[in-house]
């Protein structure tokens, strides 16, 4: 055997035992005639001791070890004189009797420690070294534990895990597809699934009334910290259920995960409508860890002073920032610059300081009387010492979204977004459709198979923008962790949906004929939900980016800098695929 024990399991009760360990050299240090080596494996660190007085040759060999050498050591477990309370094995050390270098190592490009000196790009290029760091490894261990808990929970609820294909047909809705050319069918392409949506619906038609899959999904879209071109979903579908059945079951699964992973007991979760979330927080994924709810100020400020910006606005809203009336001009200018950033898009920011001494200072002093500003104080519920920040615009929803960005920025500045506090809720009653400026048409807010609220079906012809969806999102700490909907299982209603979305009958048949035909063979009422596993893990691990809980992630350009992918392929491969490149440089 290469080892009898791991580097994380030996304790004082093992003193006197002969053991063999194998792992990597974390660090070594020479003190007098002694050499101390910290040996690391996936399970922990154990100190090795080489004594020149006992075996000069062995100690000399130990002095030649470099960082990240892979070695095997045998020796005797001994009580450590200078104990280390920071590691579980800190009460013992191994008095080395034998050493074998299994594999030498070049000097690593960065230190393999939690506080590494390696930047993101360097660590991603040498990700196999980065994964040796405990901080990174722990994230993957947590991910593993979560998937085991999820599988066991769903199995206990009679769900069956079914794999669906990766090479499928392209669908027109949603994000861009990754496409794969077919050599055996020249000029034709597979697509990688954005989700197993239609396939899991077919499983419901097939009678598999409870399906799940830890599914790989692919979307060719611009990336940011919480997105990757390939990601993992906890994908689920159920037959003969309504919305409450789905919400209750998966709320219990979430409660189970929070309890087992973080020791947190989630209460019964609030359900908030999409319209209420947008009105109160400007977001369909509100962060409830702190207040600063929006207060509409149209009645107080539009047409009551001589400020044309407010007089011409379709929406005026503000937030109360507690205890920040002492913000300096510099701090307020920083906030103004923040809302003017292209990512936010506001034209400016109005502030009112309700000072602790009862005086009022505002950027709109000359346009409104003291009495009018006092009225704003009453409307917002501001107290002496508070700061009110106000945005306005000619598009209410757009302005609310801008105000949401400002609210979250203030939450960050004031330290109110604690990663160890978890506030979860369900968002329900989404709009069934949303307008796309790019497509100049209505698009499905979620996907074209989402069930309309039965009460709103009569509106599909004349006012489709008013139709609500039987859809629901699970939100935690301002992040959409998962979502789903009841599905249409009636062929005629599905055809109506395609019609509203601008599909010709021929196009609908070409894209989704297989599903429409399946519905003609006794399709059951069904519904589903998918959690983003990467996001869920990152929340429970307290991470800022999902990249840190993925073994081999891509960078923000969608590149794998370790494998240097994507890359050009040989002309021979292009010829086999009957593909000719015409790059627009």
C-alpha positions as CSV (number, residue, x, y, z in Angstrom):
1,X,0.0,0.0,0.0
2,X,1.1,3.5,-0.7
3,X,-0.4,4.7,2.6
4,X,-2.0,3.2,5.7
5,X,-3.5,6.6,6.8
6,X,-4.4,9.9,5.3
7,X,-2.8,13.2,6.4
8,X,-6.0,14.3,8.2
9,X,-6.9,11.3,10.4
10,X,-4.2,10.6,12.9
11,X,-4.7,11.7,16.5
12,X,-3.0,11.5,19.9
13,X,-4.7,8.1,20.5
14,X,-2.6,6.8,17.6
15,X,0.7,7.5,19.4
16,X,3.3,4.7,18.9
17,X,1.6,3.4,15.8
18,X,3.7,2.6,12.7
19,X,2.2,4.4,9.7
20,X,2.8,5.2,6.0
21,X,1.6,8.5,4.6
22,X,1.6,9.8,1.0
23,X,0.9,13.3,-0.2
24,X,2.4,16.6,-1.3
25,X,5.0,18.8,0.5
26,X,3.2,21.9,1.7
27,X,6.4,23.5,3.2
28,X,9.6,22.4,4.9
29,X,11.8,24.2,7.5
30,X,15.2,23.4,8.9
31,X,15.8,24.1,12.6
32,X,19.2,23.1,13.9
33,X,19.6,19.4,13.3
34,X,15.9,18.8,12.6
35,X,13.9,19.2,9.4
36,X,10.2,19.6,9.6
37,X,8.0,18.9,6.6
38,X,4.2,19.6,6.4
39,X,2.7,16.8,4.3
40,X,-0.7,17.5,2.7
41,X,-3.3,15.4,1.0
42,X,-7.1,16.0,0.4
43,X,-7.8,15.2,4.0
44,X,-5.5,17.5,5.9
45,X,-1.9,18.2,6.9
46,X,0.5,16.2,9.1
47,X,3.9,17.3,10.3
48,X,6.8,15.0,9.6
49,X,10.1,15.2,11.6
50,X,13.5,14.2,10.3
51,X,16.3,14.1,12.9
52,X,19.9,14.4,11.6
53,X,21.2,12.8,14.8
54,X,19.1,9.6,14.2
55,X,19.6,9.3,10.4
56,X,21.8,11.9,8.7
57,X,21.2,10.5,5.2
58,X,17.4,10.5,5.6
59,X,17.5,14.0,6.9
60,X,19.7,15.1,4.0
61,X,17.2,13.6,1.6
62,X,14.4,15.5,3.4
63,X,16.4,18.7,2.9
64,X,16.3,18.3,-0.8
65,X,12.5,18.2,-0.9
66,X,10.8,21.1,-2.7
67,X,7.2,22.5,-2.5
68,X,4.7,20.1,-4.1
69,X,7.0,17.1,-4.3
70,X,4.8,14.0,-4.1
71,X,6.3,11.7,-1.5
72,X,5.8,8.6,0.6
73,X,6.9,8.5,4.2
74,X,6.8,5.8,6.9
75,X,7.4,6.4,10.6
76,X,6.1,6.4,14.1
77,X,3.2,8.6,15.4
78,X,4.5,10.7,18.3
79,X,3.0,13.4,20.6
80,X,4.0,16.8,19.3
81,X,5.9,19.0,21.8
82,X,4.8,22.3,20.2
83,X,1.1,21.6,19.4
84,X,-0.8,23.4,16.7
85,X,-4.4,24.0,17.6
86,X,-5.2,25.3,14.1
87,X,-5.2,21.9,12.5
88,X,-7.0,18.7,13.6
89,X,-3.7,16.7,13.5
90,X,-1.9,19.4,15.5
91,X,-1.3,17.2,18.6
92,X,0.9,14.7,16.8
93,X,3.8,14.4,14.4
94,X,5.4,11.5,12.5
95,X,9.0,10.6,13.4
96,X,10.2,9.7,9.9
97,X,12.0,6.4,9.4
98,X,11.8,6.2,5.6
99,X,11.3,8.6,2.6
100,X,10.5,7.9,-1.0
101,X,10.0,10.6,-3.7
102,X,7.1,9.4,-5.8
103,X,7.3,12.4,-8.1
104,X,9.4,15.6,-8.0
105,X,7.8,19.0,-8.8
106,X,8.8,22.1,-10.5
107,X,8.4,25.3,-8.5
108,X,4.7,26.0,-8.6
109,X,3.6,29.2,-10.4
110,X,1.8,30.4,-7.2
111,X,1.7,29.3,-3.6
112,X,-0.7,26.4,-2.9
113,X,-2.2,28.1,0.2
114,X,-5.5,29.7,1.1
115,X,-4.0,33.2,0.8
116,X,-2.3,32.5,-2.5
117,X,-0.3,35.0,-4.5
118,X,-1.9,33.8,-7.8
119,X,-4.3,35.9,-9.8
120,X,-7.4,34.5,-11.4
121,X,-6.0,33.9,-14.8
122,X,-2.9,32.2,-13.5
123,X,-4.9,30.0,-11.1
124,X,-7.3,29.1,-13.9
125,X,-4.4,28.2,-16.2
126,X,-3.0,25.8,-13.5
127,X,-6.4,24.9,-12.1
128,X,-5.2,21.4,-11.2
129,X,-2.8,23.1,-8.8
130,X,-5.4,25.6,-7.6
131,X,-7.7,22.6,-6.7
132,X,-5.1,21.5,-4.2
133,X,-5.8,24.5,-2.1
134,X,-8.1,23.7,0.9
135,X,-10.3,26.7,0.2
136,X,-11.1,25.5,-3.3
137,X,-11.3,21.9,-2.4
138,X,-13.9,22.5,0.4
139,X,-16.2,24.1,-2.2
140,X,-16.2,21.0,-4.3
141,X,-16.6,18.8,-1.2
142,X,-19.7,20.9,-0.3
143,X,-21.0,20.5,-3.9
144,X,-20.6,16.7,-3.7
145,X,-22.4,16.6,-0.3
146,X,-25.2,18.7,-1.7
147,X,-25.7,16.4,-4.7
148,X,-25.8,13.4,-2.4
149,X,-28.4,15.0,-0.2
150,X,-30.5,16.1,-3.2
151,X,-30.5,12.6,-4.7
152,X,-31.4,11.0,-1.5
153,X,-34.2,13.5,-0.8
154,X,-35.7,13.1,-4.2
155,X,-35.4,9.4,-4.1
156,X,-37.3,9.4,-0.8
157,X,-40.1,11.3,-2.7
158,X,-40.3,8.7,-5.4
159,X,-38.4,10.7,-8.0
160,X,-36.6,8.7,-10.7
161,X,-33.3,9.9,-12.1
162,X,-33.3,9.8,-15.9
163,X,-30.5,10.9,-18.3
164,X,-31.6,12.9,-21.3
165,X,-29.5,13.4,-24.5
166,X,-26.9,16.1,-24.9
167,X,-27.1,16.2,-28.7
168,X,-30.6,17.5,-29.5
169,X,-32.4,19.8,-32.0
170,X,-32.1,23.6,-31.8
171,X,-35.0,25.6,-30.3
172,X,-35.6,29.3,-31.2
173,X,-36.6,30.7,-27.8
174,X,-34.3,31.7,-25.0
175,X,-30.5,32.2,-25.2
176,X,-28.3,31.3,-28.1
177,X,-27.7,27.6,-28.7
178,X,-24.2,26.0,-28.9
179,X,-24.4,24.0,-32.1
180,X,-22.5,20.9,-33.1
181,X,-22.1,19.9,-36.8
182,X,-23.1,16.4,-37.8
183,X,-20.6,14.6,-40.0
184,X,-23.1,11.9,-41.0
185,X,-25.7,14.5,-41.9
186,X,-23.8,17.1,-43.8
187,X,-25.1,20.7,-43.4
188,X,-27.1,19.8,-40.4
189,X,-26.4,20.6,-36.7
190,X,-27.2,19.3,-33.3
191,X,-27.7,21.8,-30.5
192,X,-26.5,21.4,-26.9
193,X,-29.5,21.7,-24.5
194,X,-30.2,24.9,-22.7
195,X,-32.2,22.7,-20.4
196,X,-33.9,19.3,-20.8
197,X,-37.3,21.1,-21.0
198,X,-39.1,19.3,-23.8
199,X,-37.5,16.0,-23.0
200,X,-38.7,16.0,-19.4
201,X,-42.2,16.9,-20.6
202,X,-42.1,13.9,-22.8
203,X,-41.1,11.8,-19.8
204,X,-44.4,13.0,-18.2
205,X,-46.3,11.9,-21.3
206,X,-44.4,8.5,-20.9
207,X,-45.8,8.1,-17.4
208,X,-42.6,8.8,-15.4
209,X,-44.6,10.9,-13.0
210,X,-41.6,12.1,-11.0
211,X,-38.3,12.7,-12.8
212,X,-35.1,14.4,-11.8
213,X,-31.6,14.8,-13.3
214,X,-28.5,16.6,-12.2
215,X,-28.3,17.9,-15.8
216,X,-25.6,19.7,-17.8
217,X,-27.0,22.7,-19.6
218,X,-25.4,25.1,-22.2
219,X,-26.1,28.7,-23.2
220,X,-24.1,30.7,-25.6
221,X,-24.5,34.1,-23.9
222,X,-22.3,36.8,-22.5
223,X,-20.8,35.9,-19.2
224,X,-20.5,37.5,-15.7
225,X,-19.6,36.3,-12.2
226,X,-22.7,34.1,-11.8
227,X,-22.8,32.7,-15.4
228,X,-20.9,30.0,-17.2
229,X,-21.5,28.7,-20.8
230,X,-22.0,25.3,-19.3
231,X,-23.7,24.9,-16.0
232,X,-25.6,22.4,-13.9
233,X,-29.3,22.2,-13.0
234,X,-31.2,20.2,-10.5
235,X,-33.9,19.5,-13.1
236,X,-37.3,18.1,-11.9
237,X,-40.7,17.4,-13.3
238,X,-43.9,16.0,-11.8
239,X,-47.3,14.9,-13.1
240,X,-50.7,15.4,-11.5
241,X,-49.7,18.3,-9.3
242,X,-50.6,22.0,-9.0
243,X,-48.4,25.0,-8.1
244,X,-48.7,24.5,-4.4
245,X,-47.6,20.9,-4.6
246,X,-44.4,21.8,-6.4
247,X,-43.6,24.8,-4.2
248,X,-44.2,22.8,-1.0
249,X,-42.1,19.9,-2.0
250,X,-39.1,21.9,-3.2
251,X,-39.3,24.3,-0.3
252,X,-39.0,21.3,1.9
253,X,-35.9,20.2,-0.1
254,X,-34.4,23.6,0.3
255,X,-35.1,23.5,4.0
256,X,-33.4,20.1,4.2
257,X,-30.3,21.5,2.4
258,X,-30.0,24.6,4.6
259,X,-30.4,22.5,7.7
260,X,-27.9,19.8,6.8
261,X,-25.3,22.1,5.2
262,X,-25.5,25.3,7.3
263,X,-27.5,24.3,10.3
264,X,-30.1,26.9,9.4
265,X,-33.8,26.4,9.9
266,X,-35.8,28.1,7.1
267,X,-39.2,29.3,8.2
268,X,-42.3,28.9,6.0
269,X,-41.4,31.0,3.0
270,X,-43.3,34.1,1.9
271,X,-44.9,34.2,-1.6
272,X,-44.6,37.6,-3.3
273,X,-46.2,38.5,-6.6
274,X,-44.0,39.8,-9.4
275,X,-45.8,43.1,-9.5
276,X,-45.3,43.6,-5.7
277,X,-41.6,42.7,-5.9
278,X,-41.1,45.2,-8.7
279,X,-43.0,47.9,-6.9
280,X,-41.3,47.4,-3.5
281,X,-37.8,46.5,-4.6
282,X,-37.5,47.0,-8.4
283,X,-36.4,43.4,-8.8
284,X,-38.0,40.0,-9.4
285,X,-35.3,38.6,-7.1
286,X,-35.4,41.0,-4.1
287,X,-32.8,40.8,-1.3
288,X,-34.8,40.8,1.9
289,X,-31.8,40.8,4.2
290,X,-32.3,44.6,4.7
291,X,-35.1,47.2,4.3
292,X,-34.8,50.4,2.2
293,X,-38.1,49.5,0.4
294,X,-39.1,51.9,-2.4
295,X,-41.4,54.7,-1.6
296,X,-43.3,56.3,-4.5
297,X,-43.1,60.1,-4.4
298,X,-45.1,61.2,-7.4
299,X,-47.8,62.9,-5.3
300,X,-45.3,64.7,-3.2
301,X,-42.9,65.9,-5.9
302,X,-44.5,65.9,-9.4
303,X,-46.0,69.3,-10.1
304,X,-45.6,70.6,-6.6
305,X,-42.4,72.5,-7.1
306,X,-40.5,74.1,-10.0
307,X,-38.2,71.1,-10.9
308,X,-38.9,70.1,-14.5
309,X,-37.1,66.8,-14.2
310,X,-39.7,65.6,-11.7
311,X,-42.6,67.3,-13.4
312,X,-42.0,65.4,-16.6
313,X,-41.3,62.0,-14.9
314,X,-43.5,58.9,-15.2
315,X,-42.1,57.6,-11.9
316,X,-40.4,59.2,-8.9
317,X,-39.2,56.8,-6.2
318,X,-36.9,56.9,-3.2
319,X,-35.2,54.9,-0.5
320,X,-34.5,55.8,3.1
321,X,-30.9,55.1,4.1
322,X,-30.8,55.0,7.9
323,X,-28.3,57.1,9.7
324,X,-26.5,58.4,6.6
325,X,-27.5,62.1,6.7
326,X,-23.8,62.8,7.5
327,X,-22.7,61.6,4.1
328,X,-20.2,64.1,2.6
329,X,-20.4,65.8,-0.8
330,X,-17.7,63.4,-2.0
331,X,-19.7,60.3,-0.9
332,X,-22.9,61.7,-2.6
333,X,-20.9,62.4,-5.8
334,X,-19.7,58.8,-5.8
335,X,-23.3,57.6,-5.6
336,X,-24.3,60.0,-8.4
337,X,-21.5,58.6,-10.5
338,X,-22.6,55.1,-9.6
339,X,-26.2,55.6,-10.9
340,X,-24.8,57.2,-14.1
341,X,-22.7,54.2,-15.0
342,X,-23.9,52.5,-18.2
343,X,-24.8,49.4,-16.3
344,X,-27.3,51.4,-14.2
345,X,-28.3,54.1,-16.7
346,X,-29.8,56.8,-14.6
347,X,-29.4,60.5,-15.5
348,X,-28.8,61.7,-12.0
349,X,-29.5,61.4,-8.3
350,X,-31.5,63.6,-5.9
351,X,-30.7,63.5,-2.2
352,X,-32.4,64.9,0.9
353,X,-30.5,64.9,4.2
354,X,-32.7,65.0,7.3
355,X,-30.0,66.0,9.7
356,X,-29.8,64.9,13.3
357,X,-30.3,68.4,14.5
358,X,-33.6,68.7,12.7
359,X,-32.4,70.8,9.7
360,X,-32.8,69.7,6.1
361,X,-30.3,69.9,3.3
362,X,-31.2,68.8,-0.3
363,X,-30.0,69.0,-3.9
364,X,-33.5,70.3,-4.7
365,X,-33.6,73.0,-2.0
366,X,-34.3,75.8,-4.5
367,X,-37.2,74.0,-6.2
368,X,-39.2,72.9,-3.1
369,X,-40.2,74.6,0.1
370,X,-39.2,73.3,3.6
371,X,-42.8,72.2,4.1
372,X,-42.8,70.2,0.9
373,X,-39.5,68.5,1.9
374,X,-41.1,67.8,5.3
375,X,-44.0,66.1,3.5
376,X,-41.5,63.8,1.8
377,X,-40.1,63.0,5.2
378,X,-43.5,61.9,6.4
379,X,-44.3,59.9,3.3
380,X,-41.0,58.0,3.4
381,X,-41.0,57.5,7.2
382,X,-37.5,59.0,7.4
383,X,-36.1,60.1,10.8
384,X,-33.7,62.7,11.8
385,X,-30.2,61.5,10.8
386,X,-31.5,59.6,7.7
387,X,-30.7,60.2,4.1
388,X,-33.3,59.9,1.3
389,X,-32.1,59.1,-2.2
390,X,-34.4,59.7,-5.1
391,X,-34.5,58.6,-8.8
392,X,-37.0,59.5,-11.5
393,X,-37.5,58.6,-15.2
394,X,-40.0,58.4,-18.0
395,X,-40.2,54.6,-17.8
396,X,-41.5,53.4,-14.4
397,X,-40.1,49.8,-14.6
398,X,-36.7,51.0,-15.9
399,X,-36.4,53.5,-13.1
400,X,-37.3,51.0,-10.5
401,X,-34.6,48.7,-11.8
402,X,-32.1,51.6,-11.5
403,X,-33.3,52.3,-8.0
404,X,-32.8,48.6,-7.2
405,X,-29.1,48.9,-8.2
406,X,-28.7,51.9,-5.9
407,X,-30.5,50.0,-3.0
408,X,-28.1,47.1,-3.4
409,X,-25.1,49.4,-3.5
410,X,-26.2,51.0,-0.2
411,X,-26.7,47.5,1.3
412,X,-23.2,46.6,0.4
413,X,-21.7,49.9,1.6
414,X,-23.5,49.6,5.0
415,X,-22.6,45.9,5.4
416,X,-26.2,44.8,5.3
417,X,-25.8,41.8,2.9
418,X,-24.3,39.3,5.3
419,X,-23.5,36.0,3.6
420,X,-24.3,34.1,6.8
421,X,-27.9,35.4,6.8
422,X,-30.3,33.7,4.5
423,X,-33.6,35.3,3.4
424,X,-35.6,33.2,0.9
425,X,-39.0,33.6,-0.7
426,X,-41.0,32.6,-3.8
427,X,-41.9,35.1,-6.5
428,X,-45.2,34.1,-8.2
429,X,-47.6,35.5,-10.9
430,X,-45.0,36.5,-13.4
431,X,-46.1,38.1,-16.7
432,X,-46.5,35.3,-19.3
433,X,-44.9,37.5,-22.0
434,X,-42.3,40.3,-22.1
435,X,-41.5,42.7,-24.9
436,X,-38.2,42.2,-26.7
437,X,-36.7,45.4,-28.2
438,X,-34.2,43.2,-30.2
439,X,-36.9,41.0,-31.7
440,X,-39.6,43.7,-31.7
441,X,-42.2,41.2,-30.5
442,X,-43.5,39.5,-27.4
443,X,-41.3,36.7,-26.1
444,X,-42.1,34.1,-23.5
445,X,-40.9,35.3,-20.1
446,X,-39.8,31.8,-19.2
447,X,-40.5,29.5,-22.1
448,X,-43.4,28.8,-24.6
449,X,-44.7,25.8,-22.6
450,X,-45.6,27.8,-19.5
451,X,-49.3,27.6,-18.5
452,X,-51.2,30.9,-18.5
453,X,-53.2,31.7,-15.4
454,X,-56.6,30.1,-16.3
455,X,-58.3,33.4,-15.2
456,X,-56.3,35.3,-17.8
457,X,-56.7,33.0,-20.8
458,X,-59.5,35.2,-22.3
459,X,-56.9,38.0,-22.5
460,X,-54.6,36.1,-24.9
461,X,-56.1,37.6,-28.0
462,X,-56.5,41.2,-27.2
463,X,-54.2,41.9,-24.2
464,X,-51.5,39.2,-24.0
465,X,-49.2,41.6,-22.1
466,X,-51.6,41.4,-19.2
467,X,-51.7,37.6,-18.9
468,X,-50.0,36.1,-15.8
469,X,-48.1,32.9,-15.8
470,X,-48.5,30.0,-13.5
471,X,-44.8,30.3,-12.8
472,X,-42.7,30.6,-9.6
473,X,-39.1,31.4,-8.8
474,X,-37.1,30.5,-5.6
475,X,-35.1,33.5,-4.6
476,X,-32.4,33.6,-1.8
477,X,-30.5,36.8,-0.8
478,X,-31.3,38.6,-4.0
479,X,-30.3,35.7,-6.3
480,X,-32.7,33.6,-8.4
481,X,-31.7,30.1,-7.3
482,X,-34.4,28.2,-9.2
483,X,-37.7,28.5,-11.0
484,X,-40.4,26.6,-12.8
485,X,-44.0,26.6,-13.9
486,X,-47.1,24.6,-14.6
487,X,-46.9,23.3,-18.2
488,X,-49.4,23.5,-21.0
489,X,-50.6,20.0,-21.7
490,X,-53.5,20.9,-24.0
491,X,-52.6,20.9,-27.7
492,X,-55.0,23.7,-28.6
493,X,-53.7,26.0,-25.9
494,X,-50.1,25.3,-26.9
495,X,-51.0,26.2,-30.5
496,X,-52.5,29.4,-29.2
497,X,-49.3,30.2,-27.3
498,X,-47.2,29.7,-30.5
499,X,-49.6,32.0,-32.4
500,X,-49.3,34.8,-29.8
501,X,-45.5,34.4,-30.0
502,X,-45.5,34.9,-33.8
503,X,-44.9,31.3,-34.8
504,X,-46.5,30.2,-38.1
505,X,-48.2,26.8,-37.8
506,X,-45.4,25.4,-40.1
507,X,-42.6,26.8,-37.9
508,X,-44.3,25.5,-34.8
509,X,-44.6,22.1,-36.3
510,X,-41.0,22.1,-37.5
511,X,-39.7,23.1,-34.1
512,X,-42.0,21.4,-31.7
513,X,-44.1,19.0,-33.7
514,X,-42.8,16.0,-31.7
515,X,-44.1,17.6,-28.5
516,X,-47.4,18.7,-29.9
517,X,-48.0,15.2,-31.3
518,X,-47.1,13.6,-28.0
519,X,-49.7,15.8,-26.3
520,X,-52.4,14.0,-28.4
521,X,-51.7,10.8,-26.6
522,X,-53.1,11.5,-23.2
523,X,-50.7,14.1,-21.8
524,X,-51.1,14.4,-18.0
525,X,-51.2,17.8,-16.2
526,X,-47.6,18.4,-15.2
527,X,-45.3,21.0,-13.7
528,X,-41.6,21.4,-13.0
529,X,-38.8,23.3,-11.4
530,X,-35.0,23.6,-11.9
531,X,-32.5,24.8,-9.3
532,X,-29.2,26.1,-10.5
533,X,-26.8,23.8,-8.6
534,X,-23.8,26.1,-9.1
535,X,-25.6,29.1,-7.7
536,X,-27.1,27.1,-4.8
537,X,-23.7,25.7,-3.8
538,X,-22.1,29.2,-4.1
539,X,-24.8,30.7,-1.7
540,X,-24.3,28.0,0.9
541,X,-20.5,28.3,0.6
542,X,-20.6,32.1,0.9
543,X,-19.0,32.7,-2.5
544,X,-19.2,35.7,-4.8
545,X,-18.8,33.7,-8.0
546,X,-20.1,30.3,-9.2
547,X,-16.7,29.7,-10.8
548,X,-15.3,28.9,-7.3
549,X,-17.5,25.8,-6.9
550,X,-16.9,24.4,-10.4
551,X,-13.9,22.1,-10.9
552,X,-12.8,23.5,-14.3
553,X,-14.6,26.8,-15.1
554,X,-14.4,29.1,-18.1
555,X,-13.3,32.7,-17.8
556,X,-15.5,35.8,-18.6
557,X,-14.7,35.3,-22.3
558,X,-15.9,31.7,-22.2
559,X,-12.4,30.4,-22.6
560,X,-10.8,27.5,-20.8
561,X,-7.3,28.9,-20.4
562,X,-6.0,25.6,-19.0
563,X,-7.0,23.6,-22.1
564,X,-6.8,26.6,-24.4
565,X,-10.3,26.0,-25.6
566,X,-12.1,26.9,-27.8
567,X,-9.4,26.5,-30.5
568,X,-9.1,26.1,-34.3
569,X,-9.6,22.6,-35.7
570,X,-7.6,20.9,-38.4
571,X,-8.7,21.4,-42.0
572,X,-9.1,17.6,-42.3
573,X,-11.9,17.8,-39.7
574,X,-13.5,20.7,-41.5
575,X,-13.4,18.7,-44.7
576,X,-15.0,15.7,-43.1
577,X,-17.8,18.0,-41.8
578,X,-18.1,19.6,-45.2
579,X,-17.7,23.0,-43.5
580,X,-15.9,26.0,-45.1
581,X,-14.9,28.9,-42.9
582,X,-15.5,32.5,-44.0
583,X,-14.4,34.4,-40.9
584,X,-15.3,38.1,-40.7
585,X,-12.1,39.6,-39.2
